[in-house]
Amino acid sequence: MPIVQSPFIVQIKSSFLRSPVNQSPLVIGIRADLAAEPEPDNDANFGQQWELSVVSAGTYTFKSRLISQPGCLKVADTTSPSSFASTVLGSCSSPRAKWSLQFRGGPGDLLVNTSGTGHALSPSQCLLGACEHRVTVVPEAFISNYTAMIGWSFDYL
């Protein structure tokens, strides 16, 4: 169901990643270096709080409550449509900071970038060894391969 009013303060929760301590869903938080990463749930942590705003019908931005500029979760301007990449924080007016919710038939929904790249928001994809623990984007061509891992839901605070 589309969100029609805004803004809301939310946590963005993974439907796949769980805390090793208590098995609760991990949420997207902001590290000191301004990278977005999945981390254990803490409602009081401003780094895990996002202002969800409706841009247009079915299109949203997620602005960090921890920092004001650059503030919105986005696909980096240098990320090509066929690339896996870490998310960045940037201008909320950028087309790459706009996301749509797409029902996927499992727990959580896909958050798909509406800028034309077709990337979906995802936990880190570590296929061949160690990688950074960051929130990434998966190219549209690979979404079906990762669909079990890339569902998200919101906790309204």
N, C-alpha and C positions, 0 to 999 in steps of 0.2 A: 504494500500500500504506500503510495507516495506521501511524502511529508509536505504539507501545504503551508505551514506557518513557520516562522523562524525569527530570531535565532534560538537555538536550543543549546544547552551545554551537555555534551555527551562524552562517554568513553567509547572508543572503537575497539571492540573485543573480537579476538580471533575465535572462530568456531573449530579450529584444529589444534592450535598450540595450547598446552596446559602447563601450569606451574609444576615443577618437579616436587615442590614441597607439599602443596595441598590439592593439586589437580584442578585448580580454578583456571578459567580462561585467561590467557595473557592479553594485555591491552597495549595499544600503541602509545608510547611515551617518547619524550624528547630527552636526548642525552646532552651532556655539557657541550659537546661539539656540534650541537644542533642536528644530529642525525636522529631519525625516527627509528625506534626499536621496540620489539615486543618485550614487555616486562610484567612482573606480577602486579595485580590489581591493587591500587591504593587510591580510593576516592578523593582523598585530601591532597593528592599530588597534582599541582597545576600543570605539570609536564604531561599528565595523562588526560587532561581536560581539553576538549575541542569545542569551539563554537561552530555548530552546524548551521549554515545559512542556505536558504533556498535562493538560487540564482534565477531559475525559471522552472517551469513544471518538470519535475523529475531530475533536476540538475542541482548539485550542491557543492559548497566549499566547506573545508574543515580548517579553521584557523586556530592555531595554538593559543591557549590562555597563558602559557608561560612567557612567551615573548611576543612583542607586537610587530616587529619588522625583521626579517621577512617572516610572514606569519602563517601562510597556508601550505598544507601538504600538497605536493605536486610532482608531476613527471618533469625531470630536468629538461631544459631546452635543448641540451646536447644529446638526449636519448633518441635514437632512431626507432621507428616502429617495429623493427625486428630484434631489438636489443632487450636483454634483461638488465636492470639497473637499480641502484638505490633510489629511494624517493628523496626529495629535497624540500626545504621550506622556501617559499618564494612569494611573489606578489599574488594576492588573492584575485586580482583582475586578469591574470594570465589565463588563457584558454586551457593550459595544462594543469591548472589548479581546480578544474571543474570535474565532478564525478557524478555518475548515475548509479542507482541501485538496480541490480538485475537479479530477479528471482532465479535460483538455480536448482530447486527441487531437493535440497538437502539443508543441513543446518547452516544458518547464516545466508547472506546474499553476497553476490559479487559487487565490488565497487570498481566500476569501469570508467576510465578516463574518457571524457567526451570531446577531447581536442582533435580527434581524428587518428590518434596513434592506436587506439583500441586497447591500450594496456590495462591490466587488472591489478589492483593492489594485492600484495602477497607477502607472507613471511619470507625470510631469506631462502633461496633455493640453493642448497649445498649438495651438488650432485657428485662432485669428484674430490671430496676432501673438505678441509676447513674453509670457513668463510666468515665474513663479518656478520654479526648478529644485528641485522638491520631490516627495516621494512623495505621491500623492493616492489618493482613492477614487472609483470610477466607479459610478454608480447601476445597479442591477440591470437596468433597462430598456435600458441602453446597452452592457452587457457584450458582446453579440454583435457590436457595431460595432467593438469594440476588442480582440477576443480575440487577435489576432496580437501585440499589444503588451503584454499583461498576464500573461504566464506567468512563474513564479518557480520556482527550485529552491534547494536547500540545500547548502552545503559544511559538513560537520561538522568542527569544529576540535578 
